[in-house]
Amino acid sequence: MTHIRLIYFNVELRAELIRLILAHGEIEFEDVRFEKEDWPRIKEQNDFLFGQVPILEVDGVQIAQSSAIVRYVARMAGLAGKDSLEQAKADMLADAFCNDILEKFYRIAFFERNEEKKTRLECEFRDCIMPDFLDRLERFYIRDGGDFLLGDQLTYADLAFYRMINLCKRYLRCSHPKLRDLYHKVSSLPNIAKWEQSKPKTRF
């Protein structure tokens, strides 16, 4: 049996989508977490590829970079897409959620120290960036989707969407009924609901 270890801080952030995919796919894994203050010691004791986390270990073989790990576990879970075109579209959506939205969110929420600038960026994110992005996403969903973003079969893009909304909830000020229904559909998936109930509670 393949032994899988996911190593990351005791937060959600860049590892939670990986955990969601593994949980939905009923893929057993060791969820190795550590606190921020323990990182220097953990880093020194472990020869992590590129010196960073998250790291996925598969029978002792390391995979680094969160997007590469996400794609790998999506294939394991049967959530990567049914053919090469659908896989590309799933990657496109997941990259958009991560690169266009979550990276901006992380910079504002966790790294901006100037309070005046942070307030201005939060307003821009809430009033301009998120509404425009969700408008475009809902049009795509209405045109190309079905029960889920890419048709009637769940892909990891739907879990990436769910993860994005969970992080950015406090910045949502606009109504997108189709996307709201999609969010509730994903949150109601039995293995996702089970994971949300059982996972460790963290600040981020």
Backbone as a printed PyTorch tensor [residue, N CA C, xyz], in Angstrom:
tensor([[[  0.8400,  -1.1990,   0.0000],
         [  0.0000,   0.0000,   0.0000],
         [  0.8730,   1.2460,   0.0000]],

        [[  0.5490,   2.1870,  -0.8580],
         [  1.3130,   3.4340,  -0.9470],
         [  1.1780,   4.2340,   0.3420]],

        [[  2.3100,   4.7110,   0.8530],
         [  2.3130,   5.5270,   2.0690],
         [  2.4990,   6.9860,   1.6710]],

        [[  1.5170,   7.8100,   2.0240],
         [  1.5190,   9.2220,   1.6400],
         [  1.5950,  10.0750,   2.8940]],

        [[  2.5380,  11.0260,   2.8920],
         [  2.6620,  11.9990,   3.9820],
         [  2.5970,  13.3930,   3.3850]],

        [[  1.7270,  14.2360,   3.9400],
         [  1.6610,  15.6420,   3.5540],
         [  2.2170,  16.4600,   4.7080]],

        [[  3.2640,  17.2280,   4.4330],
         [  3.9840,  17.9640,   5.4730],
         [  3.7820,  19.4560,   5.2520]],

        [[  3.2350,  20.1290,   6.2760],
         [  2.9740,  21.5690,   6.1490],
         [  2.7640,  22.1540,   7.5480]],

        [[  2.7200,  23.4760,   7.6010],
         [  2.4030,  24.1670,   8.8480],
         [  1.0060,  23.7550,   9.3360]],

        [[  0.7230,  24.0200,  10.5850],
         [ -0.5940,  23.7270,  11.1490],
         [ -1.5850,  24.8390,  10.7940]],

        [[ -1.7450,  25.0340,   9.5010],
         [ -2.6970,  25.9910,   8.9360],
         [ -3.2660,  25.3650,   7.6710]],

        [[ -4.2480,  26.0340,   7.0820],
         [ -4.8220,  25.5350,   5.8290],
         [ -4.0260,  26.0660,   4.6340]],

        [[ -4.1720,  27.3250,   4.3130],
         [ -3.4270,  28.0450,   3.2820],
         [ -3.0710,  27.1690,   2.0840]],

        [[ -1.7810,  26.9360,   1.8250],
         [ -1.3730,  26.2910,   0.5730],
         [ -1.5360,  24.7640,   0.5670]],

        [[ -1.9290,  24.1990,   1.6900],
         [ -2.0710,  22.7350,   1.7430],
         [ -3.5210,  22.2700,   1.7530]],

        [[ -4.4610,  23.1740,   1.9880],
         [ -5.8260,  22.6990,   2.2290],
         [ -6.4780,  22.1000,   0.9940]],

        [[ -6.2020,  22.6460,  -0.1850],
         [ -6.7700,  22.0490,  -1.3930],
         [ -6.2530,  20.6210,  -1.5720]],

        [[ -4.9960,  20.4060,  -1.2670],
         [ -4.4280,  19.0520,  -1.3400],
         [ -5.1810,  18.1270,  -0.3910]],

        [[ -5.4050,  18.5860,   0.8320],
         [ -6.1290,  17.7760,   1.8140],
         [ -7.5590,  17.4850,   1.3510]],

        [[ -8.2160,  18.4870,   0.7700],
         [ -9.5890,  18.2950,   0.2930],
         [ -9.6570,  17.2230,  -0.7920]],

        [[ -8.7170,  17.2750,  -1.7190],
         [ -8.7070,  16.2920,  -2.8110],
         [ -8.4760,  14.8900,  -2.2570]],

        [[ -7.5030,  14.7600,  -1.3720],
         [ -7.2260,  13.4500,  -0.7780],
         [ -8.4240,  12.9450,   0.0180]],

        [[ -9.0480,  13.8430,   0.7700],
         [-10.2080,  13.4450,   1.5700],
         [-11.3630,  13.0120,   0.6800]],

        [[-11.6390,  13.7910,  -0.3650],
         [-12.7410,  13.4240,  -1.2590],
         [-12.4660,  12.0920,  -1.9520]],

        [[-11.2190,  11.8720,  -2.3310],
         [-10.8600,  10.6370,  -3.0150],
         [-10.6810,   9.4460,  -2.0950]],

        [[-10.8960,   9.6600,  -0.7940],
         [-10.7290,   8.5990,   0.2060],
         [ -9.3480,   7.9610,   0.1090]],

        [[ -8.3600,   8.8310,  -0.0930],
         [ -6.9660,   8.3960,  -0.1680],
         [ -6.3290,   8.6080,   1.2040]],

        [[ -5.9020,   7.5560,   1.8370],
         [ -5.3120,   7.6680,   3.1660],
         [ -3.9860,   8.4180,   3.0910]],

        [[ -3.7990,   9.3330,   4.0380],
         [ -2.5380,  10.0770,   4.0920],
         [ -2.2600,  10.4870,   5.5260]],

        [[ -0.9870,  10.6750,   5.7980],
         [ -0.5490,  11.1570,   7.1040],
         [ -0.4410,  12.6710,   7.0210]],

        [[ -1.2570,  13.3500,   7.8000],
         [ -1.3310,  14.8130,   7.7660],
         [ -0.3590,  15.3730,   8.8010]],

        [[  0.8850,  15.5780,   8.3840],
         [  1.9510,  16.0000,   9.2960],
         [  1.9520,  17.5240,   9.3840]],

        [[  1.6890,  18.0400,  10.5760],
         [  1.6020,  19.4870,  10.7820],
         [  2.5990,  19.9180,  11.8520]],

        [[  3.0560,  21.1580,  11.7380],
         [  3.9350,  21.7050,  12.7650],
         [  3.6590,  23.1960,  12.9010]],

        [[  4.0470,  23.7600,  14.0280],
         [  3.8010,  25.1760,  14.2910],
         [  4.8990,  26.0370,  13.6660]],

        [[  4.5650,  27.2980,  13.4420],
         [  5.4830,  28.2290,  12.7800],
         [  6.8190,  28.3080,  13.5080]],

        [[  6.7700,  28.3330,  14.8340],
         [  8.0080,  28.4840,  15.6020],
         [  8.9110,  27.2560,  15.5000]],

        [[  8.3560,  26.1380,  15.0650],
         [  9.1560,  24.9190,  14.9130],
         [  9.7940,  24.7870,  13.5330]],

        [[  9.4590,  25.7060,  12.6160],
         [  9.9440,  25.5840,  11.2390],
         [ 11.4650,  25.5570,  11.1280]],

        [[ 12.2220,  26.4340,  11.8080],
         [ 13.6870,  26.3640,  11.6630],
         [ 14.2450,  24.9890,  12.0230]],

        [[ 13.7380,  24.4020,  13.1010],
         [ 14.2130,  23.0740,  13.5080],
         [ 13.7830,  22.0010,  12.5050]],

        [[ 12.5410,  22.0540,  12.0660],
         [ 12.0350,  21.0790,  11.0900],
         [ 12.8250,  21.1680,   9.7930]],

        [[ 13.0850,  22.3920,   9.3530],
         [ 13.8160,  22.5920,   8.0990],
         [ 15.2350,  22.0600,   8.2020]],

        [[ 15.8620,  22.2820,   9.3540],
         [ 17.2420,  21.8240,   9.5440],
         [ 17.3140,  20.2990,   9.6030]],

        [[ 16.3110,  19.6760,  10.1830],
         [ 16.3240,  18.2240,  10.3760],
         [ 15.9030,  17.4430,   9.1360]],

        [[ 15.2900,  18.1250,   8.1670],
         [ 14.7690,  17.4430,   6.9820],
         [ 15.3330,  18.0690,   5.7180]],

        [[ 15.7340,  17.2520,   4.8010],
         [ 16.2760,  17.7360,   3.5310],
         [ 15.1230,  17.9290,   2.5410]],

        [[ 14.3260,  18.9940,   2.7920],
         [ 13.1790,  19.2510,   1.9250],
         [ 13.6450,  19.7850,   0.5750]],

        [[ 13.0720,  19.2580,  -0.4800],
         [ 13.3680,  19.7400,  -1.8180],
         [ 13.0180,  21.2210,  -1.8990]],

        [[ 13.9670,  22.0480,  -2.3520],
         [ 13.8330,  23.5070,  -2.4550],
         [ 13.6910,  24.1860,  -1.0880]],

        [[ 13.8340,  23.4240,   0.0130],
         [ 13.8150,  24.0160,   1.3440],
         [ 12.5020,  24.6370,   1.7480]],

        [[ 11.3940,  24.0760,   1.2770],
         [ 10.0990,  24.6790,   1.5650],
         [  9.0240,  23.6090,   1.6930]],

        [[  7.8760,  24.0430,   2.2000],
         [  6.6880,  23.1880,   2.2980],
         [  5.5300,  23.9320,   1.6410]],

        [[  4.4820,  23.2270,   1.2280],
         [  4.1940,  21.8250,   1.4940],
         [  5.0850,  20.8640,   0.7180]],

        [[  5.2500,  19.7100,   1.3160],
         [  5.9210,  18.5740,   0.6900],
         [  4.9820,  17.3720,   0.7620]],

        [[  4.8600,  16.6800,  -0.3530],
         [  4.1520,  15.4050,  -0.3580],
         [  5.1900,  14.3070,  -0.5050]],

        [[  5.1840,  13.3670,   0.4190],
         [  6.0560,  12.2010,   0.3250],
         [  5.2230,  10.9920,  -0.0770]],

        [[  5.6230,  10.3550,  -1.1660],
         [  4.9380,   9.1590,  -1.6600],
         [  5.9380,   8.0120,  -1.5880]],

        [[  5.7530,   7.1400,  -0.6150],
         [  6.7170,   6.0640,  -0.3630],
         [  8.1370,   6.6130,  -0.2630]],

        [[  8.2610,   7.7560,   0.4260],
         [  9.5600,   8.3640,   0.6670],
         [ 10.0600,   9.2900,  -0.4170]],

        [[  9.3960,   9.3380,  -1.5630],
         [  9.7920,  10.2260,  -2.6610],
         [  9.1000,  11.5700,  -2.4800]],

        [[  9.8830,  12.6590,  -2.5150],
         [  9.3340,  13.9830,  -2.2720],
         [  8.7980,  14.6290,  -3.5470]],

        [[  7.6410,  15.2830,  -3.4010],
         [  7.1080,  16.1670,  -4.4380],
         [  6.9110,  17.5230,  -3.7860]],

        [[  7.5120,  18.5530,  -4.3530],
         [  7.3830,  19.9180,  -3.8460],
         [  6.5090,  20.7340,  -4.7940]],

        [[  6.2260,  21.9600,  -4.3780],
         [  5.4040,  22.9290,  -5.1140],
         [  3.9250,  22.5460,  -5.0310]],

        [[  3.1510,  23.4100,  -4.4100],
         [  1.7540,  23.0820,  -4.1190],
         [  0.9500,  22.7750,  -5.3720]],

        [[  1.1730,  23.5140,  -6.4650],
         [  0.3880,  23.2550,  -7.6820],
         [  0.7220,  21.8910,  -8.2810]],

        [[  1.9930,  21.4880,  -8.2230],
         [  2.3790,  20.1630,  -8.7200],
         [  1.7650,  19.0660,  -7.8560]],

        [[  1.7580,  19.2830,  -6.5440],
         [  1.1520,  18.3010,  -5.6410],
         [ -0.3460,  18.1920,  -5.9060]],

        [[ -1.0020,  19.3370,  -6.0720],
         [ -2.4430,  19.3410,  -6.3470],
         [ -2.7570,  18.5230,  -7.5890]],

        [[ -2.0130,  18.7360,  -8.6630],
         [ -2.2760,  18.0110,  -9.9020],
         [ -2.0220,  16.5080,  -9.7340]],

        [[ -0.9910,  16.1800,  -8.9860],
         [ -0.6730,  14.7660,  -8.7630],
         [ -1.7990,  14.0660,  -8.0050]],

        [[ -2.2360,  14.6670,  -6.8920],
         [ -3.2750,  14.0020,  -6.1030],
         [ -4.6230,  14.0370,  -6.8250]],

        [[ -4.8480,  15.0560,  -7.6630],
         [ -6.0810,  15.0880,  -8.4620],
         [ -6.1310,  13.9000,  -9.4130]],

        [[ -4.9900,  13.5660, -10.0050],
         [ -4.9470,  12.3810, -10.8720],
         [ -5.1860,  11.1130, -10.0570]],

        [[ -4.5830,  11.0440,  -8.8700],
         [ -4.7890,   9.8790,  -8.0040],
         [ -6.2650,   9.6960,  -7.6620]],

        [[ -6.9510,  10.8230,  -7.4310],
         [ -8.3420,  10.7850,  -6.9770],
         [ -9.3450,  10.7290,  -8.1240]],

        [[ -8.8560,  10.7420,  -9.3690],
         [ -9.7590,  10.7400, -10.5150],
         [-10.4730,  12.0570, -10.7200]],

        [[ -9.8540,  13.1550, -10.2920],
         [-10.4740,  14.4770, -10.3680],
         [ -9.7520,  15.4200, -11.3200]],

        [[ -8.8180,  14.9060, -12.1110],
         [ -8.0170,  15.7720, -12.9760],
         [ -8.7540,  16.1760, -14.2450]],

        [[ -9.7920,  15.4550, -14.6260],
         [-10.4970,  15.7010, -15.8810],
         [-10.4960,  14.4480, -16.7310]],

        [[-11.5420,  14.3000, -17.5430],
         [-11.7250,  13.0320, -18.2640],
         [-10.8500,  12.8980, -19.4950]],

        [[-10.3650,  14.0130, -20.0550],
         [ -9.4870,  13.9620, -21.2260],
         [ -8.5320,  15.1440, -21.1540]],

        [[ -7.6360,  15.2440, -22.1330],
         [ -6.5860,  16.2670, -22.0640],
         [ -7.1630,  17.6790, -22.1080]],

        [[ -8.2550,  17.8930, -22.8520],
         [ -8.8540,  19.2300, -22.9110],
         [ -9.4880,  19.5930, -21.5720]],

        [[-10.2310,  18.6780, -21.0020],
         [-10.8480,  18.9710, -19.7060],
         [ -9.7920,  19.1410, -18.6250]],

        [[ -8.7070,  18.3770, -18.7010],
         [ -7.6110,  18.5470, -17.7460],
         [ -7.0080,  19.9390, -17.8600]],

        [[ -6.8280,  20.4220, -19.0990],
         [ -6.2770,  21.7660, -19.2990],
         [ -7.2190,  22.8240, -18.7340]],

        [[ -8.5240,  22.6390, -18.9170],
         [ -9.4950,  23.6020, -18.4010],
         [ -9.5520,  23.5680, -16.8740]],

        [[ -9.4270,  22.3820, -16.2920],
         [ -9.3740,  22.2940, -14.8310],
         [ -8.1290,  23.0010, -14.3010]],

        [[ -6.9910,  22.7840, -14.9590],
         [ -5.7520,  23.4720, -14.5670],
         [ -5.9060,  24.9810, -14.7150]],

        [[ -6.5360,  25.4100, -15.8160],
         [ -6.7590,  26.8350, -16.0680],
         [ -7.5430,  27.4720, -14.9220]],

        [[ -8.6360,  26.8410, -14.5360],
         [ -9.4640,  27.3900, -13.4650],
         [ -8.7260,  27.3880, -12.1320]],

        [[ -8.0860,  26.2770, -11.8060],
         [ -7.3660,  26.2000, -10.5340],
         [ -6.2520,  27.2410, -10.4660]],

        [[ -5.5440,  27.4370, -11.5800],
         [ -4.4890,  28.4530, -11.6170],
         [ -5.0710,  29.8500, -11.4490]],

        [[ -6.2380,  30.0970, -12.0630],
         [ -6.8750,  31.4080, -11.9250],
         [ -7.2670,  31.6630, -10.4710]],

        [[ -7.8490,  30.6620,  -9.8270],
         [ -8.2410,  30.8370,  -8.4270],
         [ -7.0180,  31.1170,  -7.5600]],

        [[ -5.9340,  30.4040,  -7.8270],
         [ -4.7210,  30.5590,  -7.0180],
         [ -3.9640,  31.8380,  -7.3660]],

        [[ -3.6380,  32.0080,  -8.6440],
         [ -2.7480,  33.0980,  -9.0520],
         [ -3.4470,  34.4490,  -9.1210]],

        [[ -4.7010,  34.4620,  -9.5850],
         [ -5.4000,  35.7330,  -9.7630],
         [ -6.1100,  36.1990,  -8.5030]],

        [[ -6.4910,  35.2860,  -7.6420],
         [ -7.2590,  35.6590,  -6.4560],
         [ -6.5030,  35.3800,  -5.1570]],

        [[ -6.1220,  34.1480,  -4.9180],
         [ -5.5700,  33.8120,  -3.6050],
         [ -4.2180,  34.4560,  -3.3460]],

        [[ -3.3860,  34.5890,  -4.3710],
         [ -2.1000,  35.2600,  -4.1510],
         [ -2.3160,  36.7120,  -3.7410]],

        [[ -3.3010,  37.3760,  -4.3460],
         [ -3.6470,  38.7460,  -3.9370],
         [ -4.1840,  38.7450,  -2.5100]],

        [[ -5.0330,  37.7810,  -2.2160],
         [ -5.5950,  37.6810,  -0.8660],
         [ -4.4890,  37.4990,   0.1750]],

        [[ -3.5470,  36.5970,  -0.0850],
         [ -2.4600,  36.3610,   0.8660],
         [ -1.6510,  37.6360,   1.1090]],

        [[ -1.3480,  38.3530,   0.0300],
         [ -0.5440,  39.5750,   0.1770],
         [ -1.2630,  40.6030,   1.0420]],

        [[ -2.5730,  40.7320,   0.8390],
         [ -3.3360,  41.7110,   1.6050],
         [ -3.5090,  41.2540,   3.0520]],

        [[ -3.9490,  40.0300,   3.2290],
         [ -4.3290,  39.5480,   4.5620],
         [ -3.1430,  39.2910,   5.4800]],

        [[ -2.0200,  38.8340,   4.9200],
         [ -0.9300,  38.3560,   5.7630],
         [  0.3790,  39.1380,   5.6520]],

        [[  0.5700,  39.8680,   4.5720],
         [  1.8850,  40.4690,   4.3520],
         [  1.8890,  41.9950,   4.3160]],

        [[  0.7450,  42.6280,   4.1090],
         [  0.7120,  44.0890,   4.0610],
         [  0.7100,  44.6510,   5.4790]],

        [[  1.7520,  45.4090,   5.8240],
         [  1.9080,  45.9330,   7.1790],
         [  1.3900,  47.3620,   7.3300]],

        [[  1.3160,  48.0950,   6.2400],
         [  0.8190,  49.4680,   6.2830],
         [ -0.7090,  49.4320,   6.3490]],

        [[ -1.2790,  49.8530,   7.4760],
         [ -2.7220,  49.7060,   7.6880],
         [ -3.5350,  50.5350,   6.7020]],

        [[ -3.0550,  51.7230,   6.3760],
         [ -3.7870,  52.5630,   5.4180],
         [ -3.8110,  51.9050,   4.0400]],

        [[ -2.6650,  51.4120,   3.6190],
         [ -2.5960,  50.7340,   2.3240],
         [ -3.4040,  49.4420,   2.3470]],

        [[ -3.3550,  48.7250,   3.4670],
         [ -4.1080,  47.4750,   3.5830],
         [ -5.6030,  47.7260,   3.4330]],

        [[ -6.1050,  48.7800,   4.0660],
         [ -7.5270,  49.1160,   3.9520],
         [ -7.8960,  49.4370,   2.5160]],

        [[ -7.0310,  50.1890,   1.8360],
         [ -7.2940,  50.5410,   0.4320],
         [ -7.2990,  49.2920,  -0.4430]],

        [[ -6.3350,  48.3970,  -0.2240],
         [ -6.2620,  47.1710,  -1.0220],
         [ -7.4470,  46.2500,  -0.7430]],

        [[ -7.8790,  46.2010,   0.5180],
         [ -9.0510,  45.3860,   0.8540],
         [-10.2960,  45.8970,   0.1440]],

        [[-10.4650,  47.2140,   0.1060],
         [-11.6130,  47.8010,  -0.5940],
         [-11.5620,  47.4830,  -2.0860]],

        [[-10.3850,  47.5940,  -2.6740],
         [-10.2360,  47.2800,  -4.0980],
         [-10.5290,  45.8040,  -4.3630]],

        [[-10.0340,  44.9510,  -3.4910],
         [-10.2630,  43.5110,  -3.6450],
         [-11.7540,  43.1900,  -3.5320]],

        [[-12.4140,  43.7790,  -2.5390],
         [-13.8320,  43.5150,  -2.2830],
         [-14.7350,  44.1260,  -3.3580]],

        [[-14.4390,  45.3570,  -3.7620],
         [-15.3650,  46.1080,  -4.6150],
         [-15.0790,  45.9860,  -6.1040]],

        [[-13.8560,  45.6080,  -6.4700],
         [-13.4910,  45.5550,  -7.8910],
         [-13.0280,  44.1630,  -8.3260]],

        [[-11.9970,  43.6650,  -7.6680],
         [-11.3620,  42.4280,  -8.1340],
         [-12.3050,  41.2330,  -8.0230]],

        [[-12.8740,  41.0130,  -6.8400],
         [-13.7430,  39.8440,  -6.6590],
         [-15.0190,  39.9090,  -7.4940]],

        [[-15.7440,  41.0410,  -7.5180],
         [-16.9510,  41.0790,  -8.3550],
         [-16.6710,  40.8220,  -9.8250]],

        [[-15.6140,  41.4340, -10.3580],
         [-15.2880,  41.2300, -11.7710],
         [-14.9160,  39.7730, -12.0330]],

        [[-14.1070,  39.2100, -11.1570],
         [-13.6810,  37.8210, -11.3450],
         [-14.8720,  36.8720, -11.2820]],

        [[-15.7390,  37.0570, -10.3020],
         [-16.8820,  36.1580, -10.1490],
         [-17.9070,  36.3480, -11.2590]],

        [[-18.0440,  37.5770, -11.7520],
         [-18.9020,  37.8040, -12.9260],
         [-18.4280,  36.9550, -14.0970]],

        [[-17.1400,  37.0180, -14.3540],
         [-16.5680,  36.2690, -15.4820],
         [-16.6900,  34.7600, -15.2580]],

        [[-16.4410,  34.3300, -14.0200],
         [-16.5230,  32.9030, -13.7180],
         [-17.9560,  32.3950, -13.8590]],

        [[-18.9230,  33.1770, -13.4110],
         [-20.3080,  32.7160, -13.5230],
         [-20.7430,  32.6310, -14.9850]],

        [[-20.3110,  33.5760, -15.8090],
         [-20.6260,  33.4920, -17.2410],
         [-20.0220,  32.2260, -17.8460]],

        [[-18.7850,  31.9250, -17.4660],
         [-18.1400,  30.6940, -17.9390],
         [-18.9360,  29.4690, -17.4930]],

        [[-19.3360,  29.4580, -16.2440],
         [-20.0700,  28.3180, -15.6820],
         [-21.4060,  28.1160, -16.3970]],

        [[-22.1210,  29.1990, -16.6460],
         [-23.4060,  29.1000, -17.3430],
         [-23.2040,  28.5770, -18.7620]],

        [[-22.1390,  29.0180, -19.4110],
         [-21.8880,  28.6380, -20.8060],
         [-21.3290,  27.2240, -20.9360]],

        [[-20.3690,  26.8630, -20.0910],
         [-19.6150,  25.6190, -20.2860],
         [-19.8790,  24.5460, -19.2390]],

        [[-20.5370,  24.9060, -18.1460],
         [-20.6720,  23.9730, -17.0420],
         [-21.9200,  23.1230, -17.1170]],

        [[-22.1200,  22.3650, -16.0610],
         [-23.3000,  21.5210, -15.8950],
         [-23.6060,  21.4950, -14.4180]],

        [[-23.6040,  20.3250, -13.8260],
         [-23.7200,  20.2580, -12.3710],
         [-22.5040,  20.9010, -11.7050]],

        [[-21.3630,  20.8090, -12.3840],
         [-20.1270,  21.3650, -11.8540],
         [-19.4920,  22.2840, -12.8950]],

        [[-18.3500,  22.8450, -12.5930],
         [-17.7570,  23.8750, -13.4470],
         [-17.4790,  23.3970, -14.8630]],

        [[-17.1040,  22.1350, -15.0200],
         [-16.7120,  21.6340, -16.3390],
         [-17.6720,  20.5790, -16.8800]],

        [[-18.8680,  20.5670, -16.3660],
         [-19.8400,  19.5910, -16.8530],
         [-20.5230,  18.8920, -15.6970]],

        [[-20.8900,  17.6600, -15.9120],
         [-21.6510,  16.9380, -14.8950],
         [-20.7920,  16.1020, -13.9570]],

        [[-19.4750,  16.1070, -14.1780],
         [-18.5680,  15.3660, -13.3060],
         [-17.6980,  16.3350, -12.5030]],

        [[-17.5620,  16.0460, -11.2300],
         [-16.6990,  16.8400, -10.3590],
         [-15.2520,  16.7500, -10.8230]],

        [[-14.5430,  17.8850, -10.8180],
         [-13.0910,  17.8970, -10.9990],
         [-12.4660,  18.6610,  -9.8350]],

        [[-11.1520,  18.6310,  -9.7780],
         [-10.4900,  19.3340,  -8.6800],
         [-10.6650,  20.8330,  -8.7860]],

        [[-11.0590,  21.3380,  -9.9740],
         [-11.3440,  22.7630, -10.1180],
         [-12.5080,  23.1800,  -9.2240]],

        [[-13.4920,  22.3090,  -9.0580],
         [-14.6190,  22.6140,  -8.1760],
         [-14.1660,  22.7060,  -6.7210]],

        [[-13.2560,  21.8390,  -6.3270],
         [-12.7240,  21.8990,  -4.9660],
         [-11.8510,  23.1340,  -4.7870]],

        [[-11.1320,  23.5290,  -5.8290],
         [-10.3230,  24.7510,  -5.7690],
         [-11.2240,  25.9790,  -5.6460]],

        [[-12.3500,  25.9750,  -6.3570],
         [-13.3320,  27.0570,  -6.2360],
         [-13.8710,  27.1270,  -4.8070]],

        [[-14.2570,  25.9910,  -4.2710],
         [-14.7730,  25.9170,  -2.9010],
         [-13.7500,  26.4550,  -1.9050]],

        [[-12.5050,  26.0830,  -2.0990],
         [-11.4370,  26.5470,  -1.2140],
         [-11.2590,  28.0580,  -1.3240]],

        [[-11.2850,  28.5930,  -2.5480],
         [-11.1440,  30.0330,  -2.7460],
         [-12.2520,  30.7950,  -2.0200]],

        [[-13.4910,  30.3440,  -2.1730],
         [-14.6090,  31.0310,  -1.5350],
         [-14.4860,  30.9740,  -0.0200]],

        [[-14.0880,  29.8460,   0.5190],
         [-13.9140,  29.7440,   1.9710],
         [-12.9240,  30.7750,   2.4950]],

        [[-11.8530,  30.9980,   1.7810],
         [-10.8430,  31.9600,   2.2190],
         [-11.3120,  33.3980,   2.0690]],

        [[-12.0700,  33.6720,   1.0360],
         [-12.3910,  35.0600,   0.6770],
         [-13.7950,  35.4810,   1.0790]],

        [[-14.4680,  34.7080,   1.9030],
         [-15.8760,  34.9710,   2.2240],
         [-16.1180,  36.3920,   2.7150]],

        [[-15.2270,  36.8920,   3.5270],
         [-15.4980,  38.2020,   4.1120],
         [-15.4090,  39.3330,   3.0940]],

        [[-14.8890,  39.0330,   1.8990],
         [-14.7880,  40.0500,   0.8560],
         [-15.8920,  39.9210,  -0.1930]],

        [[-16.8400,  39.0260,   0.0080],
         [-17.8860,  38.8180,  -0.9900],
         [-19.0520,  39.7530,  -0.7010]],

        [[-19.3670,  40.6060,  -1.6750],
         [-20.4460,  41.5750,  -1.5170],
         [-21.4730,  41.4870,  -2.6370]],

        [[-21.3230,  40.5440,  -3.5420],
         [-22.1740,  40.5020,  -4.7210],
         [-22.8550,  39.1450,  -4.8200]],

        [[-23.9690,  39.1300,  -5.5430],
         [-24.7600,  37.9120,  -5.6610],
         [-24.4630,  37.2100,  -6.9710]],

        [[-24.0660,  35.9630,  -6.8790],
         [-23.8480,  35.1180,  -8.0500],
         [-24.5680,  33.7990,  -7.7680]],

        [[-25.8540,  33.7360,  -8.0790],
         [-26.6690,  32.5850,  -7.6500],
         [-26.1710,  31.2410,  -8.1410]],

        [[-25.6850,  31.1770,  -9.3770],
         [-25.1890,  29.8980,  -9.8840],
         [-23.9460,  29.4500,  -9.1140]],

        [[-23.0530,  30.3950,  -8.8410],
         [-21.8460,  30.0530,  -8.0920],
         [-22.1810,  29.7170,  -6.6420]],

        [[-23.1560,  30.4110,  -6.0840],
         [-23.5760,  30.0900,  -4.7180],
         [-24.1110,  28.6610,  -4.6440]],

        [[-24.9110,  28.2900,  -5.6400],
         [-25.4290,  26.9170,  -5.6730],
         [-24.2950,  25.9000,  -5.8240]],

        [[-23.3070,  26.2380,  -6.6550],
         [-22.1630,  25.3420,  -6.8320],
         [-21.4090,  25.1690,  -5.5190]],

        [[-21.1950,  26.2690,  -4.8140],
         [-20.4930,  26.1970,  -3.5310],
         [-21.2140,  25.2440,  -2.5740]],

        [[-22.5230,  25.3930,  -2.4750],
         [-23.2820,  24.5380,  -1.5560],
         [-23.2760,  23.0830,  -2.0210]],

        [[-23.2600,  22.8840,  -3.3270],
         [-23.2040,  21.5200,  -3.8610],
         [-21.8950,  20.8390,  -3.4530]],

        [[-20.7870,  21.5740,  -3.5720],
         [-19.4840,  21.0120,  -3.1940],
         [-19.4090,  20.7990,  -1.6820]],

        [[-19.8750,  21.7860,  -0.9260],
         [-19.8010,  21.6670,   0.5390],
         [-20.6480,  20.5140,   1.0650]],

        [[-21.6440,  20.0900,   0.2740],
         [-22.5330,  19.0050,   0.6920],
         [-22.0340,  17.6210,   0.2880]],

        [[-20.9590,  17.5550,  -0.4840],
         [-20.4060,  16.2510,  -0.8390],
         [-20.0280,  15.5110,   0.4470]],

        [[-20.4180,  14.2610,   0.5930],
         [-20.2320,  13.5670,   1.8790],
         [-18.8030,  13.5980,   2.4130]],

        [[-17.8260,  13.3410,   1.5640],
         [-16.4440,  13.2930,   2.0520],
         [-15.8910,  14.6780,   2.3630]],

        [[-16.4010,  15.7050,   1.6710],
         [-15.9930,  17.0780,   1.9850],
         [-16.6000,  17.4970,   3.3180]],

        [[-17.8900,  17.2330,   3.4920],
         [-18.5390,  17.5610,   4.7620],
         [-17.8700,  16.8250,   5.9240]],

        [[-17.5230,  15.5740,   5.7050],
         [-16.8500,  14.7870,   6.7450],
         [-15.4930,  15.3920,   7.0910]],

        [[-14.7300,  15.8010,   6.0690],
         [-13.4270,  16.4230,   6.3120],
         [-13.5780,  17.7200,   7.1040]],

        [[-14.5480,  18.5480,   6.7230],
         [-14.7390,  19.8230,   7.4060],
         [-15.0880,  19.6090,   8.8780]],

        [[-15.8090,  18.5540,   9.1680],
         [-16.1750,  18.2750,  10.5570],
         [-15.0090,  17.7370,  11.3730]],

        [[-14.1220,  16.9880,  10.7340],
         [-13.0860,  16.2690,  11.4850],
         [-11.7150,  16.9360,  11.4680]],

        [[-11.4870,  17.8740,  10.5650],
         [-10.1440,  18.4450,  10.4230],
         [ -9.7770,  19.2890,  11.6400]],

        [[ -8.4870,  19.4500,  11.9140],
         [ -8.0620,  20.3280,  13.0050],
         [ -8.5120,  21.7640,  12.7520]],

        [[ -8.9640,  22.4310,  13.7920],
         [ -9.4060,  23.8180,  13.6640],
         [ -8.1990,  24.7420,  13.8230]],

        [[ -7.9880,  25.5820,  12.8300],
         [ -6.8480,  26.4910,  12.8420],
         [ -7.3180,  27.9050,  12.5410]],

        [[ -6.4530,  28.8690,  12.8050],
         [ -6.8150,  30.2700,  12.5850],
         [ -6.9190,  30.5820,  11.1040]],

        [[ -5.9970,  30.0310,  10.3000],
         [ -5.9790,  30.3260,   8.8670],
         [ -6.2360,  29.0400,   8.0910]]])
